Amino acid sequence: MLKDSLQSNVSACVSLQWRRMKPLISLNMELITLPALHRMAVCGGTHGNEMSGVFLVPELERQRKEKGDAIWPIPLTTVLSNPQAIKECKRYVDKDLNRCFTSAILSSPITDSTPYEVRRAQELNTLLGPKQTNDAIDMICDLHNTTANMGLSIICYSHTNWICLHIFKYLQAKITTVPVRLVLLNIPIGDAYSLESVSKYGISLEVGPQPQGVVRADIFNAMKEGVNAVLDWVKNFNSGEVIEGGDVEAFMFKKTVDYPRDPETKTPIAAVHPQLQDRDFCLLKRGDPMFLTFSGETVRYEEEEPLHPVFINEAAYYEKGIAFHLAQKQPWTIPSIQAKKV
Amino acid sequence: MLPALSRVAVCGGTHGNELSGVYLVHERLKRRKKSQVMEPVAVVTVMSNPRAVQRCVRYTETDLNRCFTHAMLSLSASEQTSYELVRSQELNSLLGPKGSAEAMDLICDLHNTTANMGLCLITYSDSDWICLHICKYLQARAQHPRTDVRYIHYDIPRSEAYSLDSVGKHGFAMEIGPQPHGLIRANIFMAMQEAVQLLLDWVRLFNSGAQFEGGSVDVYTLVKNIDYPRDPHTHTIIAAVHPDLQDRDFCLLHPGDPMFLSFSGETLRYKGKEPLYPFFINESAYYEKAVALSLARRRKVEIPAIRSSRM
């Protein structure tokens, strides 16, 4: 019954039930033992114009050359995911690489007309996977930037991915230079389309705001701090110490909102309203301004349910018909975990 | 006394991913279609690079805004090896020919930058009283939202001037930032919309014979560009603009001030001898042009009172 209520569409009524059940669950939450992490990868340039990762990956390699592999708690593979897109400083060449990691696309036959990114996804799946097998790398940390004002956001697929939720809890406590938040996509792993889903415990680190094609020192440093904190956490976890559980707050994607568009030409006829611009993770309530048309009219949020906008005005999402995502804030209690000594 | 400005052009989408101008041109063309409004000034509204706009890229083959030197405008058909080289000659026929009596009186070319530059009028002359008076007028009135307005001068002779605005008898790029390329921010759009409206108001007033009092305008003249520190072998960038300099366009940079922060954490400092004013700090389109920032000298230029000579 608990599992059903976790997986069903969360409504106000269900989340109230969940809160009532919480004390019961805390008592029943045992210490969960998980295998230690043996291998991990840090990937940058999955989108070739998201520059923090494009420059952080070579910097990690420079550190390896200078100080040796022992600087990291476990063997670390660094990857520039989409070399052709990086060379051209574009998000992608033929197709968004970070939508090519569904089981279906990874197993599709390669022909002469196969897009560059589909081939590359299959190469990366061979290198870091295969996805959903025992040979898959334990963790992929995939580095992204956004034009949205999202601070450091950790994106992962499942609320039962305890490793990822613990990493978020650790980063949120340790990093004070930027706000740290958790974004959950509730998609079954086979349908999960992004690179980190190839690994057993994958996370995306999304840092913004930064224009595409630009590297800002402050954003680069936030990303570096995030990666270093993830590596610290892995070291702590692998040492066998008990990592205490507790409460975390996640933003679960519910739906997307597109720009108002001209019915004939389909071009946007409004921009995100100045009162919403840059206010990612705030609460959007009925009647709040959402868009300002180019002729000066305000378009307001009409839904009953207050939700949290995320990825507000991400440049890459214009072509995907997304002005912003709307998410529900959800508390989760995560169990204590401990690495199993092998 | 100066001739009236009877023909004015407003151009957007010269770079297809600088969206304020793209949408402003869309809106102007839409409104003209709908209501057949007769504006007091004959304004030609142009989408400069439609193919780049459609793909939401800066350019498809060649940067259009580098294709307007006399040499490039005189290339034969077989020498026009890119879409943009063909398009620049089309625009020169429409709005020029550059250097001739038939050219537009004034071209305002709309641009965005990722740099924190507010609103800048960028032009090739520091003694074009029309452009300087327009700047002074905007500085006093750009309030919704409140916008800093500055005048940037590139000291290049007209024949070598490479940008679209150099086709007109008078012209400037109207550059507004910061805005990432490929997206539109409402406040930036409104600032550009207001500035274009103020520009057309000024032209109407000027043409009606109003006198504009003299005064002075601060002019920033480009001295040099500074590239990113690069790896000597691979030539890839090894540092980002320093956090103390990032977003501080037009704040005086002194010798010894931090300029770059390497990815490994070292600070690199400004080694020049002269304090200068930085601008275009961290413009994404300039990475491929090897420009991390530009440096300018600032001086006050005295401008005379002007009035149009009645026809």
Interface residues (C-beta under 8 A of the other chain):
Chain A: F55 L56 P58 E59 R62 Q63 C89 T147 P209 Q210 P211 Q212 G213 V214 V215 R216 A217 D218 F220 N221 T267 P268 A271 V272 H273 P274 Q277 L292 F294 S295 N313 E314 A315 A316 Y318 E319
Chain B: Y23 L24 H26 E27 C56 T114 P178 P180 H181 G182 L183 I184 R185 A186 N187 F189 M190 Q193 T236 I237 A240 V241 H242 P243 Q246 L261 F263 S264 N282 S284 A285 Y287 E288
